[in-house]
Amino acid sequence: MHQPCPRLFLILIICCCAVLFAPAEVQSQSIRTKEKAALGEKLFFDKRLSADGTVSCAVCHDPATAFAGKESLAIGVADRAGTRNSPTLLNVAFSAAYFWDGRARSLEEQAKQPLLNPAEMAMESEAAVVRRVNSIGEYDRLFRRVFGREGITLDTIVKAIAAFERTLVSGNSPFDRFIAGDRKAISAAQKRGWELFKGKARCIECHSFSPASPFFTDFKFYNTGIIANDITFAQLRDLARQFAIRNSDTASLLAHTQGFTELGRNLVTRELKDIGAFKTPTLRDVELTGPYMHNGSIKTLLDVVRFYNQGGEKNSNLDEKLRPLNLNEEEMNELVEFMRALTSNAVLRQVQSSKPQNRDPVPLSP
């Protein structure tokens, strides 16, 4: 019988006791939080929040693909192709910066930007989003129940969506059971892959793991050379010098503009060293969330390992951590096997039982 992770088990006991013995007002708040998340889930799957009724949050962050996008690049309204891959939302509550370039500092801001971005859900203004939700009769009662007199505003809309996103937690993978003491939870090849991950392959330097932060990411930003060579970087440096990004709205637009999207983290910091740098993604459930990299340019996990084995792609901003690893084919395959041990049982069941989202238009309320 599998033993639960002691740390997770302790947290579960504390949470249960907190609910059982909490004052009535605290329990009431917990109920309201659940209602807010339920409202957020309804909004998350509602394509009426897009300009043409074809795109919901779930279309790009599909439960059938572990809340990631199945296309290399996200596709918005009117089949407009974006410039970046849709990353998984699993465990997103534990991050401190959102999107591949980290331009949003809260889940609420992360939920807001796609609604208004012309490359995504393309609503023409904040007022248009509120009018659309107000026009859908069922939401009036739900918002009043959750938010009281505040009712339907853009802030309450994104608060609800963010509340749902915070419930998307992944754990209880074979690796978690292995770390908790079940030596049979993963295969011999996966154990060798774990040793490579920590050692020769040096993956853990960016995809960090610890009991305090078990997400297989350091949440930092690196240039791995995925998008550019030196000539392109000369052009990008010129762009970075010409355009001073003043706010998140401008950064959001340029992040979806060909020629600017490659600036990466520089869109936020305006520092030349951050040109071409993108956020380290989590490796939890990674076998379910391909294609990979910020632009979906690598299709398989083995090809991702091969990319890093060669030391990334040379460019003038290449991070100093990137260098050839000299892994052989067997070692690279063992790394892939290890990453498959990071798939949560619950997430896998949800993926297998979920019907993929579609882009069929839904009728829009007047």
C-alpha positions in Angstrom: 0.0 0.0 0.0 1.4 3.4 -1.0 2.3 5.7 1.9 1.3 9.3 1.6 3.9 12.0 1.7 4.4 12.9 5.4 4.5 16.7 4.7 1.3 16.6 2.6 -0.4 14.4 5.2 0.5 16.8 8.0 -0.8 19.7 5.9 -4.1 17.8 5.2 -4.6 17.2 9.0 -4.0 20.8 9.8 -6.4 22.0 7.1 -9.1 19.6 8.3 -8.7 20.7 11.9 -8.8 24.3 10.8 -12.1 23.8 9.1 -13.7 21.7 11.9 -12.7 24.0 14.7 -12.7 27.4 13.0 -15.1 30.1 14.1 -18.4 30.3 12.2 -17.3 33.4 10.3 -14.2 31.6 9.1 -16.2 28.6 7.9 -18.6 31.0 6.2 -15.6 32.5 4.4 -14.5 29.0 3.3 -17.9 28.4 1.8 -17.8 31.7 0.0 -14.3 30.8 -1.4 -15.7 27.5 -2.8 -18.6 29.4 -4.3 -16.2 31.9 -5.9 -14.1 29.1 -7.3 -17.3 27.4 -8.7 -18.3 30.7 -10.3 -14.8 31.0 -11.7 -14.9 27.5 -13.2 -18.1 28.5 -15.0 -16.5 31.6 -16.4 -13.3 29.6 -17.3 -15.3 27.4 -19.6 -17.6 30.1 -21.0 -16.8 31.0 -24.7 -19.1 34.0 -24.4 -16.3 35.9 -22.8 -14.6 36.1 -26.2 -15.5 38.6 -28.9 -16.9 36.0 -31.3 -18.0 33.2 -28.9 -15.3 30.7 -30.0 -12.6 31.0 -27.2 -12.8 30.4 -23.5 -9.9 30.2 -21.1 -10.3 26.4 -21.3 -9.9 26.3 -25.1 -6.2 27.3 -24.6 -5.8 25.7 -21.1 -7.7 22.4 -21.8 -8.3 19.8 -19.0 -7.8 17.2 -21.7 -4.2 18.3 -22.1 -3.5 19.0 -18.4 -4.7 22.6 -18.6 -2.1 23.4 -21.3 -2.5 24.1 -25.0 -2.3 21.3 -27.6 -1.2 23.7 -30.4 2.3 24.9 -30.7 1.1 28.5 -30.5 -2.1 29.6 -28.8 -5.0 30.4 -31.2 -7.4 33.2 -30.4 -10.6 34.5 -31.9 -11.1 34.3 -35.7 -8.4 31.6 -35.7 -5.6 34.1 -35.1 -2.4 32.4 -34.3 -0.5 33.8 -31.3 3.2 33.8 -30.7 3.5 31.7 -27.6 2.5 28.3 -26.4 -0.2 28.0 -23.6 1.5 26.6 -20.5 -0.2 24.5 -18.0 -2.2 26.2 -15.2 -1.5 23.3 -12.8 0.0 24.6 -9.5 -0.1 28.1 -10.9 -1.2 29.3 -7.5 2.3 28.9 -6.2 4.0 31.2 -8.8 4.8 34.8 -8.2 4.9 36.0 -11.8 2.8 34.8 -14.7 3.1 34.3 -18.5 6.3 33.3 -20.1 7.8 36.7 -19.6 6.5 37.2 -16.0 4.6 40.4 -16.9 1.7 39.7 -14.6 2.2 39.8 -10.8 -1.1 38.2 -9.8 -3.4 35.5 -11.0 -6.1 38.1 -11.3 -4.0 40.1 -13.8 -3.1 36.9 -15.6 -6.8 36.2 -16.0 -7.6 39.8 -17.2 -5.1 40.2 -20.0 -6.4 37.4 -22.4 -9.9 38.9 -22.2 -8.7 42.1 -23.7 -5.8 41.1 -25.9 -6.8 41.2 -29.6 -4.7 38.0 -30.3 -6.7 36.1 -27.7 -10.3 36.7 -26.6 -10.3 40.2 -28.1 -13.0 41.9 -26.1 -12.8 45.6 -27.1 -12.7 47.1 -23.6 -13.2 46.3 -19.9 -16.7 47.8 -20.2 -17.5 45.4 -23.1 -16.5 42.4 -20.9 -18.8 43.6 -18.1 -21.7 44.2 -20.5 -21.3 40.7 -22.0 -21.3 39.0 -18.6 -24.2 41.2 -17.5 -26.2 40.2 -20.5 -26.1 36.5 -19.4 -28.9 36.3 -17.0 -27.6 33.4 -14.9 -24.6 35.3 -13.8 -26.4 38.1 -12.0 -27.6 35.8 -9.2 -24.2 34.0 -9.0 -22.2 37.2 -8.7 -24.5 38.7 -6.1 -24.3 35.6 -4.1 -20.5 35.6 -4.1 -19.6 39.3 -4.3 -22.7 40.9 -2.8 -23.4 44.5 -3.8 -20.1 44.7 -5.7 -21.9 42.5 -8.4 -20.4 42.1 -11.9 -17.3 44.1 -12.5 -14.1 43.3 -14.4 -12.4 42.9 -11.0 -15.0 40.4 -9.7 -14.9 38.5 -13.0 -11.1 37.9 -12.8 -11.2 37.3 -9.0 -13.6 34.4 -9.6 -11.5 33.0 -12.5 -8.3 33.3 -10.4 -10.1 31.5 -7.5 -10.8 28.6 -9.8 -7.3 28.5 -11.1 -6.0 28.3 -7.5 -7.8 25.0 -7.2 -5.8 23.4 -10.0 -3.2 21.5 -7.9 -1.2 18.6 -9.0 0.5 16.1 -6.7 0.6 12.4 -5.7 2.8 11.3 -8.6 4.8 8.1 -8.5 7.9 10.3 -7.8 6.1 11.8 -4.7 5.4 8.4 -3.4 9.0 7.4 -4.0 10.3 10.5 -2.1 7.9 9.6 0.7 9.6 6.2 1.1 8.0 3.8 -1.4 11.1 2.6 -3.2 8.9 0.6 -5.6 6.9 3.6 -6.8 9.2 4.3 -9.7 11.2 2.0 -12.1 14.9 1.4 -12.0 15.3 3.5 -15.2 13.4 6.3 -13.5 15.6 6.1 -10.5 18.7 6.4 -12.8 17.0 9.3 -14.5 16.5 11.0 -11.1 20.2 10.6 -10.4 21.1 12.1 -13.8 18.6 14.9 -13.2 20.4 15.9 -10.0 23.8 15.2 -11.3 25.3 14.9 -14.7 22.4 16.4 -16.6 22.2 19.3 -14.1 18.4 19.8 -14.8 17.8 20.5 -11.1 19.8 23.8 -11.4 16.7 25.4 -13.0 14.0 22.8 -12.5 14.6 22.9 -8.8 12.9 20.6 -6.3 12.8 20.7 -2.5 10.2 19.8 0.2 9.5 23.6 0.5 9.1 24.1 -3.3 8.3 20.8 -5.0 7.3 22.2 -8.4 10.4 21.4 -10.5 11.0 25.1 -11.4 12.9 27.9 -9.8 10.4 30.4 -11.4 13.3 32.3 -12.9 14.0 33.4 -16.5 16.7 32.1 -18.8 17.9 32.5 -22.4 18.4 29.0 -23.8 18.7 30.1 -27.4 15.4 28.7 -28.5 14.5 31.7 -30.7 17.5 33.5 -32.0 21.0 33.6 -33.5 23.4 36.5 -33.1 22.1 38.4 -36.1 18.6 38.3 -34.7 19.9 39.4 -31.3 21.4 42.4 -32.9 18.0 43.3 -34.2 16.4 42.6 -30.9 18.8 44.8 -29.0 17.9 47.6 -31.4 14.2 47.1 -30.6 14.8 46.9 -26.9 16.6 50.2 -27.0 14.0 52.0 -29.1 10.9 50.9 -27.1 10.6 51.6 -23.4 7.8 49.4 -22.1 5.8 51.5 -19.5 3.0 49.2 -18.4 1.6 45.7 -18.5 -0.9 46.5 -21.3 1.9 47.5 -23.7 3.9 44.5 -22.7 0.9 42.2 -23.3 0.4 43.6 -26.8 4.0 43.3 -27.7 4.2 39.8 -26.3 1.8 38.8 -29.0 3.5 40.8 -31.8 5.8 39.0 -34.1 9.3 40.6 -34.0 8.8 41.8 -30.4 7.7 38.6 -28.7 11.3 37.3 -28.9 12.4 40.0 -26.5 11.0 37.8 -23.7 11.6 38.9 -20.2 13.1 42.2 -21.6 9.5 43.3 -22.3 9.1 43.6 -18.5 12.5 44.6 -17.1 13.8 46.6 -20.1 17.3 45.2 -19.3 19.4 44.1 -22.3 20.5 41.0 -20.4 16.9 39.7 -20.4 16.5 39.7 -24.2 15.4 36.2 -25.1 14.9 35.0 -21.6 11.7 33.0 -20.7 10.3 31.5 -17.5 11.4 28.0 -16.4 8.3 25.9 -16.7 7.2 23.3 -14.2 8.0 19.7 -15.0 5.1 18.3 -13.2 2.8 16.4 -15.6 5.2 17.4 -18.3 4.5 14.3 -20.4 0.9 15.5 -20.8 1.6 19.2 -21.7 3.5 19.1 -25.0 4.5 20.7 -27.3 7.3 22.3 -25.4 9.2 25.6 -25.0 7.6 29.0 -24.9 6.9 28.8 -28.7 5.9 25.1 -28.8 8.8 24.5 -31.2 9.9 21.1 -29.7 7.4 18.3 -30.0 8.8 15.5 -27.7 10.4 15.3 -24.3 13.3 13.4 -25.9 13.9 16.2 -28.3 13.9 18.7 -25.4 16.6 16.6 -23.6 18.6 16.5 -26.9 18.4 20.3 -27.2 19.8 20.8 -23.7 22.3 18.0 -24.2 23.9 20.1 -27.0 24.0 23.1 -24.6 21.0 25.0 -26.0 21.4 27.2 -29.0 24.4 29.6 -29.1 23.7 33.3 -29.0 25.2 36.4 -27.4 22.8 36.2 -24.5 22.9 32.5 -23.8 22.7 31.8 -20.1 26.0 30.7 -18.5 24.3 27.5 -17.2 23.9 26.2 -20.7 26.7 24.0 -21.9 27.0 20.5 -23.5 26.1 17.7 -21.2 27.6 14.7 -23.0 24.7 12.4 -22.3 24.4 9.2 -24.3 21.1 7.9 -25.8 20.4 5.6 -22.9 20.9 8.4 -20.4 18.7 10.8 -22.3 15.9 8.2 -22.4 16.3 7.6 -18.7 15.8 11.3 -18.1 12.6 11.1 -20.1 11.5 8.1 -18.1 12.1 10.1 -14.9 10.0 13.0 -16.1 7.1 10.6 -16.7 7.2 9.7 -13.0 6.1 13.3 -12.3 2.6 12.7 -13.7 -0.1 13.0 -11.1 -2.5 10.1 -10.9 -5.4 12.5 -10.5 -4.3 14.7 -13.4 -3.8 11.6 -15.7 -7.3 10.4 -14.8 -8.8 13.8 -15.6 -6.9 14.0 -19.0 -8.2 10.5 -19.9 -11.8 11.3 -19.0 -12.0 14.9 -20.4 -13.5 15.6 -23.8 -11.2 18.1 -25.6 -12.4 21.6 -25.9 -13.6 22.9 -29.3 -13.8 26.2 -31.1 -17.4 25.9 -32.2 -19.1 29.3 -31.8 -21.8 29.7 -29.2 -24.7 32.1 -29.4 -23.9 35.5 -27.9 -26.3 37.3 -25.7 -27.5 40.6 -27.1 
